[in-house]
């Protein structure tokens, strides 16, 4: 149960950072957001 919740949390964070990176115009910040998104992406499972 806890693992499922954690996975869901990471999924939501991934979607959040992914969205922000897509809308971001600053290349340095965009790179940072992509790294954060990738970190969360690797922590959730479908």
PDB file with one MODEL, atoms N, CA, C and O in Angstrom:
MODEL        1
ATOM      1  N   UNK A   1       0.829  -1.210   0.000  1.00  0.00           N
ATOM      2  CA  UNK A   1       0.000   0.000   0.000  1.00  0.00           C
ATOM      3  C   UNK A   1       0.866   1.263   0.000  1.00  0.00           C
ATOM      4  O   UNK A   1       0.667   2.165  -0.814  1.00  0.00           O
ATOM      5  N   UNK A   2       1.821   1.311   0.918  1.00  0.00           N
ATOM      6  CA  UNK A   2       2.713   2.479   0.998  1.00  0.00           C
ATOM      7  C   UNK A   2       3.485   2.646  -0.308  1.00  0.00           C
ATOM      8  O   UNK A   2       3.635   3.757  -0.818  1.00  0.00           O
ATOM      9  N   UNK A   3       3.972   1.526  -0.840  1.00  0.00           N
ATOM     10  CA  UNK A   3       4.728   1.587  -2.100  1.00  0.00           C
ATOM     11  C   UNK A   3       3.876   2.142  -3.225  1.00  0.00           C
ATOM     12  O   UNK A   3       4.360   2.904  -4.061  1.00  0.00           O
ATOM     13  N   UNK A   4       2.612   1.760  -3.246  1.00  0.00           N
ATOM     14  CA  UNK A   4       1.704   2.245  -4.281  1.00  0.00           C
ATOM     15  C   UNK A   4       1.511   3.763  -4.162  1.00  0.00           C
ATOM     16  O   UNK A   4       1.492   4.480  -5.163  1.00  0.00           O
ATOM     17  N   UNK A   5       1.372   4.231  -2.931  1.00  0.00           N
ATOM     18  CA  UNK A   5       1.221   5.667  -2.697  1.00  0.00           C
ATOM     19  C   UNK A   5       2.476   6.434  -3.101  1.00  0.00           C
ATOM     20  O   UNK A   5       2.403   7.489  -3.730  1.00  0.00           O
ATOM     21  N   UNK A   6       3.619   5.886  -2.729  1.00  0.00           N
ATOM     22  CA  UNK A   6       4.893   6.533  -3.087  1.00  0.00           C
ATOM     23  C   UNK A   6       5.041   6.605  -4.598  1.00  0.00           C
ATOM     24  O   UNK A   6       5.466   7.622  -5.147  1.00  0.00           O
ATOM     25  N   UNK A   7       4.687   5.518  -5.260  1.00  0.00           N
ATOM     26  CA  UNK A   7       4.770   5.457  -6.710  1.00  0.00           C
ATOM     27  C   UNK A   7       3.867   6.520  -7.336  1.00  0.00           C
ATOM     28  O   UNK A   7       4.257   7.206  -8.281  1.00  0.00           O
ATOM     29  N   UNK A   8       2.672   6.644  -6.801  1.00  0.00           N
ATOM     30  CA  UNK A   8       1.719   7.645  -7.298  1.00  0.00           C
ATOM     31  C   UNK A   8       2.266   9.054  -7.091  1.00  0.00           C
ATOM     32  O   UNK A   8       2.144   9.913  -7.963  1.00  0.00           O
ATOM     33  N   UNK A   9       2.871   9.280  -5.921  1.00  0.00           N
ATOM     34  CA  UNK A   9       3.462  10.581  -5.612  1.00  0.00           C
ATOM     35  C   UNK A   9       4.559  10.925  -6.614  1.00  0.00           C
ATOM     36  O   UNK A   9       4.616  12.041  -7.130  1.00  0.00           O
ATOM     37  N   UNK A  10       5.425   9.956  -6.882  1.00  0.00           N
ATOM     38  CA  UNK A  10       6.497  10.182  -7.856  1.00  0.00           C
ATOM     39  C   UNK A  10       5.917  10.446  -9.244  1.00  0.00           C
ATOM     40  O   UNK A  10       6.439  11.267  -9.999  1.00  0.00           O
ATOM     41  N   UNK A  11       4.845   9.751  -9.567  1.00  0.00           N
ATOM     42  CA  UNK A  11       4.217   9.947 -10.873  1.00  0.00           C
ATOM     43  C   UNK A  11       3.679  11.370 -11.002  1.00  0.00           C
ATOM     44  O   UNK A  11       3.842  12.012 -12.040  1.00  0.00           O
ATOM     45  N   UNK A  12       3.037  11.856  -9.939  1.00  0.00           N
ATOM     46  CA  UNK A  12       2.499  13.216  -9.954  1.00  0.00           C
ATOM     47  C   UNK A  12       3.610  14.256 -10.045  1.00  0.00           C
ATOM     48  O   UNK A  12       3.497  15.237 -10.779  1.00  0.00           O
ATOM     49  N   UNK A  13       4.688  14.030  -9.288  1.00  0.00           N
ATOM     50  CA  UNK A  13       5.835  14.937  -9.320  1.00  0.00           C
ATOM     51  C   UNK A  13       6.463  14.940 -10.716  1.00  0.00           C
ATOM     52  O   UNK A  13       6.841  15.991 -11.234  1.00  0.00           O
ATOM     53  N   UNK A  14       6.567  13.770 -11.308  1.00  0.00           N
ATOM     54  CA  UNK A  14       7.118  13.665 -12.656  1.00  0.00           C
ATOM     55  C   UNK A  14       6.289  14.492 -13.635  1.00  0.00           C
ATOM     56  O   UNK A  14       6.833  15.260 -14.427  1.00  0.00           O
ATOM     57  N   UNK A  15       4.977  14.330 -13.574  1.00  0.00           N
ATOM     58  CA  UNK A  15       4.096  15.067 -14.479  1.00  0.00           C
ATOM     59  C   UNK A  15       4.214  16.576 -14.267  1.00  0.00           C
ATOM     60  O   UNK A  15       4.197  17.358 -15.217  1.00  0.00           O
ATOM     61  N   UNK A  16       4.334  16.962 -13.000  1.00  0.00           N
ATOM     62  CA  UNK A  16       4.481  18.381 -12.639  1.00  0.00           C
ATOM     63  C   UNK A  16       5.769  18.973 -13.226  1.00  0.00           C
ATOM     64  O   UNK A  16       5.738  20.012 -13.886  1.00  0.00           O
ATOM     65  N   UNK A  17       6.899  18.300 -12.978  1.00  0.00           N
ATOM     66  CA  UNK A  17       8.183  18.802 -13.480  1.00  0.00           C
ATOM     67  C   UNK A  17       8.257  18.739 -15.001  1.00  0.00           C
ATOM     68  O   UNK A  17       8.835  19.619 -15.639  1.00  0.00           O
ATOM     69  N   UNK A  18       7.674  17.705 -15.571  1.00  0.00           N
ATOM     70  CA  UNK A  18       7.665  17.537 -17.018  1.00  0.00           C
ATOM     71  C   UNK A  18       6.912  18.694 -17.676  1.00  0.00           C
ATOM     72  O   UNK A  18       7.359  19.260 -18.673  1.00  0.00           O
ATOM     73  N   UNK A  19       5.773  19.025 -17.102  1.00  0.00           N
ATOM     74  CA  UNK A  19       4.962  20.141 -17.591  1.00  0.00           C
ATOM     75  C   UNK A  19       5.727  21.460 -17.479  1.00  0.00           C
ATOM     76  O   UNK A  19       5.748  22.259 -18.415  1.00  0.00           O
ATOM     77  N   UNK A  20       6.358  21.676 -16.317  1.00  0.00           N
ATOM     78  CA  UNK A  20       7.118  22.917 -16.107  1.00  0.00           C
ATOM     79  C   UNK A  20       8.272  23.018 -17.095  1.00  0.00           C
ATOM     80  O   UNK A  20       8.532  24.088 -17.645  1.00  0.00           O
ATOM     81  N   UNK A  21       8.966  21.902 -17.319  1.00  0.00           N
ATOM     82  CA  UNK A  21      10.097  21.902 -18.252  1.00  0.00           C
ATOM     83  C   UNK A  21       9.632  22.213 -19.668  1.00  0.00           C
ATOM     84  O   UNK A  21      10.324  22.896 -20.424  1.00  0.00           O
ATOM     85  N   UNK A  22       8.462  21.710 -20.017  1.00  0.00           N
ATOM     86  CA  UNK A  22       7.929  21.949 -21.352  1.00  0.00           C
ATOM     87  C   UNK A  22       7.628  23.425 -21.572  1.00  0.00           C
ATOM     88  O   UNK A  22       7.812  23.950 -22.670  1.00  0.00           O
ATOM     89  N   UNK A  23       7.161  24.089 -20.513  1.00  0.00           N
ATOM     90  CA  UNK A  23       6.796  25.498 -20.624  1.00  0.00           C
ATOM     91  C   UNK A  23       7.952  26.456 -20.352  1.00  0.00           C
ATOM     92  O   UNK A  23       7.836  27.662 -20.566  1.00  0.00           O
ATOM     93  N   UNK A  24       9.069  25.902 -19.879  1.00  0.00           N
ATOM     94  CA  UNK A  24      10.195  26.726 -19.462  1.00  0.00           C
ATOM     95  C   UNK A  24      11.016  27.235 -20.651  1.00  0.00           C
ATOM     96  O   UNK A  24      11.278  26.495 -21.599  1.00  0.00           O
ATOM     97  N   UNK A  25      11.417  28.502 -20.587  1.00  0.00           N
ATOM     98  CA  UNK A  25      12.195  29.100 -21.665  1.00  0.00           C
ATOM     99  C   UNK A  25      13.683  29.217 -21.333  1.00  0.00           C
ATOM    100  O   UNK A  25      14.520  29.296 -22.231  1.00  0.00           O
ATOM    101  N   UNK A  26      14.002  29.227 -20.046  1.00  0.00           N
ATOM    102  CA  UNK A  26      15.394  29.316 -19.611  1.00  0.00           C
ATOM    103  C   UNK A  26      16.064  27.946 -19.727  1.00  0.00           C
ATOM    104  O   UNK A  26      15.684  27.014 -19.019  1.00  0.00           O
ATOM    105  N   UNK A  27      17.067  27.811 -20.622  1.00  0.00           N
ATOM    106  CA  UNK A  27      17.681  26.494 -20.873  1.00  0.00           C
ATOM    107  C   UNK A  27      18.321  25.848 -19.645  1.00  0.00           C
ATOM    108  O   UNK A  27      18.262  24.629 -19.481  1.00  0.00           O
ATOM    109  N   UNK A  28      18.931  26.660 -18.786  1.00  0.00           N
ATOM    110  CA  UNK A  28      19.580  26.106 -17.593  1.00  0.00           C
ATOM    111  C   UNK A  28      18.533  25.558 -16.618  1.00  0.00           C
ATOM    112  O   UNK A  28      18.692  24.469 -16.067  1.00  0.00           O
ATOM    113  N   UNK A  29      17.471  26.325 -16.418  1.00  0.00           N
ATOM    114  CA  UNK A  29      16.386  25.890 -15.543  1.00  0.00           C
ATOM    115  C   UNK A  29      15.667  24.682 -16.147  1.00  0.00           C
ATOM    116  O   UNK A  29      15.279  23.756 -15.435  1.00  0.00           O
ATOM    117  N   UNK A  30      15.499  24.706 -17.457  1.00  0.00           N
ATOM    118  CA  UNK A  30      14.835  23.601 -18.156  1.00  0.00           C
ATOM    119  C   UNK A  30      15.600  22.300 -17.931  1.00  0.00           C
ATOM    120  O   UNK A  30      14.999  21.262 -17.654  1.00  0.00           O
ATOM    121  N   UNK A  31      16.916  22.357 -18.049  1.00  0.00           N
ATOM    122  CA  UNK A  31      17.772  21.183 -17.829  1.00  0.00           C
ATOM    123  C   UNK A  31      17.590  20.645 -16.413  1.00  0.00           C
ATOM    124  O   UNK A  31      17.492  19.436 -16.205  1.00  0.00           O
ATOM    125  N   UNK A  32      17.547  21.552 -15.451  1.00  0.00           N
ATOM    126  CA  UNK A  32      17.345  21.183 -14.051  1.00  0.00           C
ATOM    127  C   UNK A  32      15.997  20.495 -13.838  1.00  0.00           C
ATOM    128  O   UNK A  32      15.909  19.490 -13.133  1.00  0.00           O
ATOM    129  N   UNK A  33      14.954  21.042 -14.451  1.00  0.00           N
ATOM    130  CA  UNK A  33      13.611  20.473 -14.323  1.00  0.00           C
ATOM    131  C   UNK A  33      13.540  19.093 -14.974  1.00  0.00           C
ATOM    132  O   UNK A  33      12.873  18.195 -14.461  1.00  0.00           O
ATOM    133  N   UNK A  34      14.227  18.928 -16.101  1.00  0.00           N
ATOM    134  CA  UNK A  34      14.255  17.634 -16.788  1.00  0.00           C
ATOM    135  C   UNK A  34      14.943  16.589 -15.921  1.00  0.00           C
ATOM    136  O   UNK A  34      14.494  15.445 -15.850  1.00  0.00           O
ATOM    137  N   UNK A  35      16.023  16.974 -15.266  1.00  0.00           N
ATOM    138  CA  UNK A  35      16.728  16.060 -14.359  1.00  0.00           C
ATOM    139  C   UNK A  35      15.818  15.637 -13.213  1.00  0.00           C
ATOM    140  O   UNK A  35      15.784  14.464 -12.842  1.00  0.00           O
ATOM    141  N   UNK A  36      15.085  16.591 -12.656  1.00  0.00           N
ATOM    142  CA  UNK A  36      14.152  16.282 -11.565  1.00  0.00           C
ATOM    143  C   UNK A  36      13.040  15.359 -12.056  1.00  0.00           C
ATOM    144  O   UNK A  36      12.661  14.405 -11.377  1.00  0.00           O
ATOM    145  N   UNK A  37      12.526  15.657 -13.243  1.00  0.00           N
ATOM    146  CA  UNK A  37      11.468  14.826 -13.825  1.00  0.00           C
ATOM    147  C   UNK A  37      11.968  13.401 -14.039  1.00  0.00           C
ATOM    148  O   UNK A  37      11.259  12.439 -13.744  1.00  0.00           O
ATOM    149  N   UNK A  38      13.191  13.268 -14.554  1.00  0.00           N
ATOM    150  CA  UNK A  38      13.766  11.944 -14.799  1.00  0.00           C
ATOM    151  C   UNK A  38      13.978  11.168 -13.505  1.00  0.00           C
ATOM    152  O   UNK A  38      13.787   9.953 -13.463  1.00  0.00           O
ATOM    153  N   UNK A  39      14.374  11.880 -12.448  1.00  0.00           N
ATOM    154  CA  UNK A  39      14.548  11.236 -11.150  1.00  0.00           C
ATOM    155  C   UNK A  39      13.219  10.626 -10.679  1.00  0.00           C
ATOM    156  O   UNK A  39      13.171   9.476 -10.243  1.00  0.00           O
ATOM    157  N   UNK A  40      12.162  11.407 -10.774  1.00  0.00           N
ATOM    158  CA  UNK A  40      10.850  10.916 -10.343  1.00  0.00           C
ATOM    159  C   UNK A  40      10.329   9.838 -11.284  1.00  0.00           C
ATOM    160  O   UNK A  40       9.651   8.900 -10.864  1.00  0.00           O
ATOM    161  N   UNK A  41      10.655   9.989 -12.556  1.00  0.00           N
ATOM    162  CA  UNK A  41      10.224   8.997 -13.557  1.00  0.00           C
ATOM    163  C   UNK A  41      10.794   7.620 -13.225  1.00  0.00           C
ATOM    164  O   UNK A  41      10.120   6.604 -13.393  1.00  0.00           O
ATOM    165  N   UNK A  42      12.031   7.596 -12.758  1.00  0.00           N
ATOM    166  CA  UNK A  42      12.681   6.319 -12.454  1.00  0.00           C
ATOM    167  C   UNK A  42      12.193   5.724 -11.131  1.00  0.00           C
ATOM    168  O   UNK A  42      12.520   4.585 -10.798  1.00  0.00           O
ATOM    169  N   UNK A  43      11.403   6.508 -10.377  1.00  0.00           N
ATOM    170  CA  UNK A  43      10.935   6.037  -9.074  1.00  0.00           C
ATOM    171  C   UNK A  43       9.475   5.594  -9.030  1.00  0.00           C
ATOM    172  O   UNK A  43       8.987   5.183  -7.977  1.00  0.00           O
ATOM    173  N   UNK A  44       8.782   5.672 -10.147  1.00  0.00           N
ATOM    174  CA  UNK A  44       7.421   5.135 -10.122  1.00  0.00           C
ATOM    175  C   UNK A  44       7.270   4.026 -11.150  1.00  0.00           C
ATOM    176  O   UNK A  44       7.946   4.003 -12.178  1.00  0.00           O
ATOM    177  N   UNK A  45       6.375   3.121 -10.845  1.00  0.00           N
ATOM    178  CA  UNK A  45       6.098   2.009 -11.752  1.00  0.00           C
ATOM    179  C   UNK A  45       4.611   1.989 -12.071  1.00  0.00           C
ATOM    180  O   UNK A  45       3.783   2.351 -11.235  1.00  0.00           O
ATOM    181  N   UNK A  46       4.285   1.572 -13.264  1.00  0.00           N
ATOM    182  CA  UNK A  46       2.875   1.521 -13.672  1.00  0.00           C
ATOM    183  C   UNK A  46       2.181   0.334 -13.041  1.00  0.00           C
ATOM    184  O   UNK A  46       0.989   0.124 -13.268  1.00  0.00           O
TER     185      UNK A  46
ENDMDL
END
